[in-house]
Structure formats: structure tokens, C-alpha cells
């Protein structure tokens, strides 16, 4: 009897811990409904930790049960990584030429004894070097692309509905390659101008806001960071190209794909696409959907 009581207590403790984990990690998750049509919308992170999963039961169930799962890009496209790698590189060492001597010395000092990493960056375009350095910061905090929320959703959708990418690899790559030299440089210089502590704190703020599940709070945070660290011109250009124009395209392509079918359907896109007056949620409301947090 005591043995069974002990096992029962352990089971209850496990359920309570699991419930606590779900409560702490909400993630921005919404239900959009219009005339019997249902689209679940999840704001994702492009990096993650194994401990993020499973996601809340409502999210996991919706991803499994939806007829189609829409994402920014098809996670199973084998050519995406190769195409991105090719776009990131110059045919000759070009990064040093894009930076001032002081900026290059700052980068070399930040990398310290990591001479191999510095040599690898030399052949990268400024935007590519910025991305590699940002991902390195996330990796230092235990966050990586292998455990991204998109990967989890793609896994849940296996064996169920069709997974559909709303953008092509070429479209996503052009977002970076079409940046002006000044925009590319500013993207990297922002990283150089922040202390390690600042960068790590910003990463943690982003993750904690995502865990809270409030898309509008994430949008407000993004606007504050852009105002604090970016020039007005570059901040406006970046928001227009990377968020606002894509928000419209993502919603248009989603609705063209689903037509008048009831679904349910599932949309998983970067969390910064959801909130604000021109975010995906607002655009769905403009199309007649009633959008509520789940």
C-alpha cells in the first residue's frame, strides 16, 4: 500500500511539474475564425532548447490535427541550407573591406583567441557575419536552430496534414542580398557596438516575451530596440522589408491556399510577424476573422 501511495504521489508530482512548465511557456498562440473556417496561428522562435517541448497541449493538438500546416518556408527543403551558404560568401575576403579599421579591430578583439572563427568570417558578407555572430550568442545560451519551434511543428505535422512553405528559399535569401551595403554594415555594427552583457540580456528578453505568449508585447519590445540601436532610416527599411511587406504576402498566400475550406489550418511564423497594427493578426482581423488568444 505504501509503495502504491509513493508511486501515486510521484505521478501527481510529475503532472504538477508538467502543468507548471506549460504555464510558464505559453508562446503566442491564437485561433482565427471566420464563417466556420478556423486557422490556428503560432508565433515561433527560429532557435530553441529541448526543454521547450512539448509545447502546450492546445498547440500540439492543433498542429497534429490541422489539414495543412503553413510555415514561412518548407522545413524539409533540402536545398535551403546550401543556397543560403552560397549567398553568404564572397569569392574573396570581403568583410574587412566593408568595415573601418577600428570596427575590424573591435571584431577581432571580441573573438579573442578564436582565430579560426575570424578567418571564417573574412569571406562573409556583412549581413551573413552578423547572423553567424547572433546565432553564436544564442548558442552560448543553449539556444540553437536544431531545436527551433518550426522544427517542432514540422515534426508534429508528420503523418498528418500537408506542410506548406509560404515563401521560397530564394525569396528569403533576397531579403538579405538586396540590402544596401550601408544596411548590411549597420546590421553588423549594431552587434559590435553592444557589450556581450547587453546582447545576452536582449536574447533573454526575447525568449521570455515569447514564453509569455503576448504578440503585441513582443512587437512593442521590437520597436523599442530598433529605436534604441538602429538609425531611423535603416530601422524603417528593415521593418518594411522584413516584416510589413512579408506580413501582407504571408496572409495573402495563406488565404489563397485555404480558399473557403473550413480546416482547421495551422500557421506558424516568426513571433515578431504577429503583433502590432500591421501584423498578421491585425491583417486577419481586417479579412473578417475573429482572432482570440488560446
C-alpha positions as CSV (number, residue, x, y, z in Angstrom):
1,X,0.0,0.0,0.0
2,X,2.8,2.4,0.9
3,X,4.5,1.5,-2.3
4,X,1.4,2.3,-4.4
5,X,0.9,5.6,-2.4
6,X,4.5,6.6,-3.2
7,X,4.1,5.9,-6.9
8,X,0.8,7.9,-6.9
9,X,2.5,10.8,-5.2
10,X,5.3,10.7,-7.8
11,X,2.8,10.6,-10.6
12,X,1.0,13.6,-9.2
13,X,4.3,15.5,-8.7
14,X,5.1,14.8,-12.4
15,X,1.8,16.1,-13.6
16,X,2.1,19.2,-11.4
17,X,5.6,19.9,-12.8
18,X,4.4,19.4,-16.3
19,X,1.5,21.8,-15.7
20,X,3.9,24.3,-14.3
21,X,6.1,24.1,-17.4
22,X,3.1,24.7,-19.6
23,X,2.0,27.6,-17.5
24,X,5.5,29.2,-17.7
25,X,5.8,28.6,-21.5
26,X,2.7,29.9,-23.2
27,X,4.0,31.0,-26.6
28,X,1.9,33.4,-28.7
29,X,-0.9,31.2,-29.9
30,X,-4.2,32.3,-31.4
31,X,-7.4,31.0,-33.0
32,X,-8.7,32.9,-36.0
33,X,-12.3,32.0,-37.1
34,X,-14.4,33.3,-39.9
35,X,-17.7,31.7,-41.2
36,X,-16.8,28.3,-39.8
37,X,-13.2,28.5,-41.1
38,X,-10.5,28.0,-38.5
39,X,-6.8,29.0,-38.7
40,X,-4.6,28.5,-35.7
41,X,-1.7,30.9,-35.6
42,X,1.5,30.3,-33.6
43,X,4.4,32.8,-33.2
44,X,7.6,30.9,-33.4
45,X,11.3,31.3,-32.4
46,X,13.9,30.3,-35.0
47,X,16.0,28.9,-32.2
48,X,15.1,26.9,-29.1
49,X,16.0,24.4,-26.4
50,X,14.9,20.8,-25.9
51,X,13.3,21.8,-22.7
52,X,10.8,24.0,-24.6
53,X,9.0,20.8,-25.6
54,X,6.4,19.5,-25.6
55,X,4.6,22.8,-26.2
56,X,1.2,23.4,-24.5
57,X,-1.3,20.6,-25.3
58,X,-3.6,23.0,-27.2
59,X,-0.7,23.9,-29.6
60,X,0.5,20.4,-30.1
61,X,-3.0,19.1,-30.7
62,X,-3.8,21.8,-33.2
63,X,-0.6,21.2,-35.2
64,X,-1.3,17.4,-35.3
65,X,-5.0,17.8,-36.3
66,X,-4.8,20.6,-38.9
67,X,-5.4,19.7,-42.5
68,X,-2.4,21.8,-43.6
69,X,0.4,23.4,-41.6
70,X,1.7,26.6,-43.2
71,X,5.2,28.0,-42.4
72,X,7.4,30.7,-43.7
73,X,9.5,28.2,-45.6
74,X,9.3,24.4,-46.1
75,X,11.4,22.9,-43.3
76,X,12.1,19.8,-45.5
77,X,13.5,21.7,-48.4
78,X,17.0,20.1,-48.7
79,X,18.4,22.9,-50.8
80,X,17.7,25.8,-48.4
81,X,20.9,25.4,-46.4
82,X,23.2,25.1,-49.5
83,X,21.6,28.1,-51.1
84,X,21.9,30.2,-48.0
85,X,25.6,29.2,-47.5
86,X,26.4,30.2,-51.1
87,X,24.7,33.6,-50.7
88,X,26.6,34.3,-47.5
89,X,30.0,34.1,-49.0
90,X,32.1,36.3,-51.2
91,X,34.6,35.0,-53.8
92,X,37.4,36.8,-51.9
93,X,37.9,38.1,-48.4
94,X,35.4,41.0,-48.3
95,X,34.4,41.6,-44.7
96,X,37.5,43.5,-43.7
97,X,37.0,45.9,-46.7
98,X,33.4,46.7,-45.6
99,X,34.5,47.7,-42.1
100,X,36.7,50.5,-40.8
101,X,40.0,49.6,-39.2
102,X,38.5,50.4,-35.8
103,X,35.5,48.2,-36.5
104,X,37.6,45.3,-37.7
105,X,39.9,45.6,-34.6
106,X,36.8,45.5,-32.4
107,X,35.5,42.4,-34.1
108,X,39.0,40.7,-33.8
109,X,39.1,41.7,-30.1
110,X,35.6,40.4,-29.5
111,X,36.6,37.0,-30.9
112,X,39.8,36.9,-29.0
113,X,41.6,33.6,-29.4
114,X,39.1,32.3,-31.9
115,X,41.3,32.9,-34.9
116,X,39.6,30.2,-36.9
117,X,36.2,31.9,-36.5
118,X,37.7,35.3,-37.6
119,X,39.2,33.7,-40.7
120,X,35.8,32.1,-41.5
121,X,34.1,35.5,-41.2
122,X,36.5,37.2,-43.5
123,X,34.8,35.7,-46.6
124,X,31.3,36.5,-45.5
125,X,29.2,39.4,-46.4
126,X,28.4,41.8,-43.5
127,X,24.8,40.6,-43.1
128,X,26.0,37.0,-43.1
129,X,28.7,37.7,-40.5
130,X,26.0,39.4,-38.3
131,X,23.7,36.4,-38.5
132,X,26.6,34.0,-37.6
133,X,27.6,36.1,-34.6
134,X,24.0,36.4,-33.4
135,X,23.5,32.7,-33.7
136,X,26.7,32.3,-31.7
137,X,25.3,34.4,-28.9
138,X,22.1,32.2,-28.8
139,X,24.2,29.1,-28.9
140,X,26.2,30.3,-25.8
141,X,22.8,30.4,-24.1
142,X,21.8,26.9,-25.1
143,X,19.5,28.0,-27.9
144,X,20.0,26.6,-31.4
145,X,18.2,26.1,-34.7
146,X,18.1,22.3,-34.3
147,X,15.5,22.9,-31.5
148,X,13.6,25.7,-33.2
149,X,9.9,25.9,-32.8
150,X,9.5,25.4,-36.5
151,X,11.3,22.1,-36.3
152,X,8.9,21.0,-33.5
153,X,5.8,22.0,-35.5
154,X,7.1,20.2,-38.6
155,X,7.7,17.1,-36.6
156,X,4.2,17.2,-35.1
157,X,2.7,17.6,-38.6
158,X,4.4,14.5,-39.9
159,X,1.9,11.8,-40.8
160,X,-1.0,14.3,-40.6
161,X,-1.8,17.2,-42.9
162,X,0.4,18.6,-45.6
163,X,3.2,21.1,-44.6
164,X,3.4,24.1,-46.9
165,X,6.0,26.8,-47.2
166,X,4.6,30.2,-48.0
167,X,7.9,31.7,-49.1
168,X,10.7,30.2,-51.2
169,X,14.3,29.9,-50.2
170,X,15.2,32.4,-52.9
171,X,12.7,35.0,-51.6
172,X,14.1,34.7,-48.1
173,X,17.7,35.0,-49.3
174,X,16.9,38.0,-51.4
175,X,15.8,39.8,-48.3
176,X,19.5,39.9,-47.2
177,X,21.2,40.1,-50.6
178,X,19.1,43.1,-51.6
179,X,20.1,45.1,-48.6
180,X,22.3,48.1,-49.4
181,X,25.9,48.0,-48.3
182,X,25.1,50.6,-45.6
183,X,22.2,48.5,-44.2
184,X,24.3,45.3,-44.2
185,X,27.1,47.2,-42.4
186,X,24.7,48.6,-39.8
187,X,23.4,45.2,-39.1
188,X,26.9,44.0,-38.1
189,X,28.0,47.3,-36.4
190,X,24.9,47.1,-34.1
191,X,26.3,43.7,-32.8
192,X,29.8,45.3,-32.5
193,X,28.6,48.3,-30.5
194,X,26.7,46.3,-27.9
195,X,28.5,44.7,-25.0
196,X,28.3,40.9,-24.5
197,X,26.1,41.5,-21.5
198,X,23.7,43.7,-23.5
199,X,23.4,41.2,-26.3
200,X,22.8,38.3,-23.9
201,X,20.1,40.3,-22.0
202,X,18.3,41.1,-25.2
203,X,18.2,37.5,-26.2
204,X,16.8,36.5,-22.8
205,X,14.2,39.3,-23.0
206,X,13.1,38.0,-26.4
207,X,12.8,34.4,-25.2
208,X,10.9,35.4,-22.0
209,X,8.5,37.6,-24.0
210,X,7.9,34.6,-26.3
211,X,7.2,32.4,-23.3
212,X,4.7,34.9,-22.0
213,X,2.6,34.4,-25.2
214,X,1.8,38.1,-25.9
215,X,2.4,39.0,-29.6
216,X,1.7,42.7,-29.0
217,X,4.2,42.9,-26.2
218,X,6.8,41.4,-28.5
219,X,6.0,44.0,-31.2
220,X,6.4,46.8,-28.7
221,X,9.7,45.4,-27.5
222,X,11.0,45.2,-31.1
223,X,10.0,48.8,-31.8
224,X,11.9,49.9,-28.6
225,X,15.0,48.0,-29.6
226,X,15.0,49.3,-33.1
227,X,14.7,52.9,-31.8
228,X,17.5,52.4,-29.3
229,X,20.1,50.7,-31.5
230,X,19.2,51.4,-35.2
231,X,19.3,54.6,-37.3
232,X,15.8,55.8,-38.2
233,X,16.4,55.1,-41.9
234,X,17.7,51.6,-41.6
235,X,15.1,50.7,-38.9
236,X,12.3,51.8,-41.2
237,X,13.7,50.0,-44.2
238,X,14.3,46.8,-42.2
239,X,10.8,46.8,-40.7
240,X,9.2,47.4,-44.1
241,X,11.1,44.7,-46.0
242,X,11.5,42.1,-43.3
243,X,8.1,42.4,-41.5
244,X,5.4,44.6,-43.0
245,X,5.7,43.6,-46.7
246,X,6.1,40.0,-45.7
247,X,3.1,40.1,-43.3
248,X,0.9,41.1,-46.2
249,X,2.3,38.4,-48.5
250,X,2.1,35.7,-45.9
251,X,-1.6,36.4,-45.2
252,X,-2.5,36.8,-48.9
253,X,-0.8,33.5,-49.8
254,X,-2.3,31.7,-46.8
255,X,-5.8,32.7,-47.6
256,X,-5.3,31.9,-51.3
257,X,-4.3,28.4,-50.3
258,X,-7.1,27.7,-47.9
259,X,-9.9,29.3,-50.0
260,X,-13.2,28.7,-48.4
261,X,-12.4,25.3,-46.8
262,X,-13.2,25.0,-43.1
263,X,-9.9,23.5,-42.0
264,X,-8.7,23.6,-39.3
265,X,-5.4,25.0,-40.7
266,X,-2.3,26.0,-38.8
267,X,0.1,28.9,-39.5
268,X,3.5,29.0,-37.8
269,X,5.6,32.1,-38.5
270,X,8.2,34.2,-36.6
271,X,6.6,35.7,-33.5
272,X,7.6,39.3,-34.5
273,X,5.3,39.0,-37.5
274,X,2.1,38.7,-35.4
275,X,1.6,41.8,-33.3
276,X,1.1,45.5,-33.9
277,X,-1.3,47.4,-36.2
278,X,0.2,45.8,-39.4
279,X,0.9,42.4,-38.0
280,X,-0.5,39.1,-39.2
281,X,-3.2,39.1,-36.5
282,X,-4.4,42.6,-37.5
283,X,-4.4,41.6,-41.2
284,X,-6.5,38.6,-40.4
285,X,-9.0,40.7,-38.5
286,X,-9.2,43.1,-41.5
287,X,-10.2,40.0,-43.6
288,X,-13.1,39.3,-41.3
289,X,-11.6,36.8,-38.8
290,X,-12.3,36.9,-35.2
291,X,-8.9,36.4,-33.5
292,X,-8.6,35.3,-29.9
293,X,-5.6,34.1,-27.8
294,X,-5.8,30.5,-27.0
